[in-house]
Amino acid sequence: MRDFPPRRIVCLTEETVETLYLLGEQDRIAGVSGYAVRPPQVRREKPRVSAFISADIPKILALDPDLVLAFSDLQADIVADLVRAGVAVHVFNQRDVAGILAMIRTLGAMVAAADRAGQLAQSLKQRLAAIAATPRPAPRPKVYFEEWDDPLISGIGWVSELIEIAGGEDVLPHLRAQKAAKDRIVTPDAVRAAMPDVILASWCGKKVVPDRIRQRPGWSDIPAVRNDRIVEIKSPLILQPGPAALTDGLDAIVKALWPKGA
């Protein structure tokens, strides 16, 4: 970086955008992902420079960033182009709740807001603990989370954890540690055998169509289908590994699992 703290930051995913706004450091943001929607004013305040696996490199370079923030191996090609162009890049790779909290603290330190970031992370941690400690009736509902529909992809790490914090039981918990989507592909028969009580779906930016889920061969016997407990959670709330998932995303899971309260 040319300066510390960096004056001009480009965020290629949404969670760093939301975190910088929550820290009161939004004036440092020079450009954002096209998927950034939190807080709502970001859509009119910041230029959009990327999708998720593609980016307008000339547009990013024209913004003269001190630092570009990226996420995961899926953005490796974008990162390589920026590094070759002489841009400083930091790539986060958080895949669980602890990683999200660490990302917040790390980003805070990078913009000289370590104390505020620590307070934010601690408040989120306390919120999670309070929700996890909420008494719930037994038995815990069995939950299948679907990140994509063709092929079926499940088990993204932080969502699996949040299901448990909300009082549910992830029916495919062994997938939690698998970082790559290709390693979290499941068969329809595996989901059917798990017999989930609730199906949560968030098709990565595509609208969920419950009828397509209901019409899968053999799925009419699944309790979630039989009892009409198929619930869409919007992608910005749950598929971004940042503050949104730990707040509104978790709240949406709680509501889906316990519609009458507990």
HELIX and SHEET records of a PDB file:
HELIX    1   1 GLU A   14  LEU A   22  1                                   9    
HELIX    2   2 GLN A   26  ARG A   28  5                                   3    
HELIX    3   3 VAL A   42  GLU A   45  1                                   4    
HELIX    4   4 ILE A   57  ALA A   62  1                                   6    
HELIX    5   5 ASP A   73  GLN A   75  5                                   3    
HELIX    6   6 ALA A   76  ARG A   84  1                                   9    
HELIX    7   7 VAL A   97  MET A  110  1                                  14    
HELIX    8   8 ALA A  114  ALA A  132  1                                  19    
HELIX    9   9 GLY A  157  ILE A  165  1                                   9    
HELIX   10  10 PRO A  173  LEU A  175  5                                   3    
HELIX   11  11 ALA A  181  ARG A  184  5                                   4    
HELIX   12  12 PRO A  188  ALA A  194  1                                   7    
HELIX   13  13 PRO A  210  ARG A  214  1                                   5    
HELIX   14  14 TRP A  219  ASP A  221  5                                   3    
HELIX   15  15 PRO A  223  ARG A  226  1                                   4    
HELIX   16  16 SER A  235  ILE A  238  1                                   4    
HELIX   17  17 PRO A  243  ALA A  244  1                                   2    
HELIX   18  18 ALA A  245  GLY A  249  3                                   5    
HELIX   19  19 LEU A  250  LEU A  257  1                                   8    
SHEET    1   A 5 ARG A  48  SER A  50  0                                        
SHEET    2   A 5 ILE A  29  SER A  33  1                                        
SHEET    3   A 5 ILE A   9  CYS A  11  1                                        
SHEET    4   A 5 LEU A  67  PHE A  71  1                                        
SHEET    5   A 5 VAL A  89  PHE A  92  1                                        
SHEET    1   B 3 LEU A 152  SER A 154  0                                        
SHEET    2   B 3 LYS A 142  ASP A 149 -1                                        
SHEET    3   B 3 GLU A 169  ASP A 170  1                                        
SHEET    1   C 4 LEU A 152  SER A 154  0                                        
SHEET    2   C 4 LYS A 142  ASP A 149 -1                                        
SHEET    3   C 4 VAL A 198  ALA A 201  1                                        
SHEET    4   C 4 ILE A 230  GLU A 232  1                                        
END                                                                             
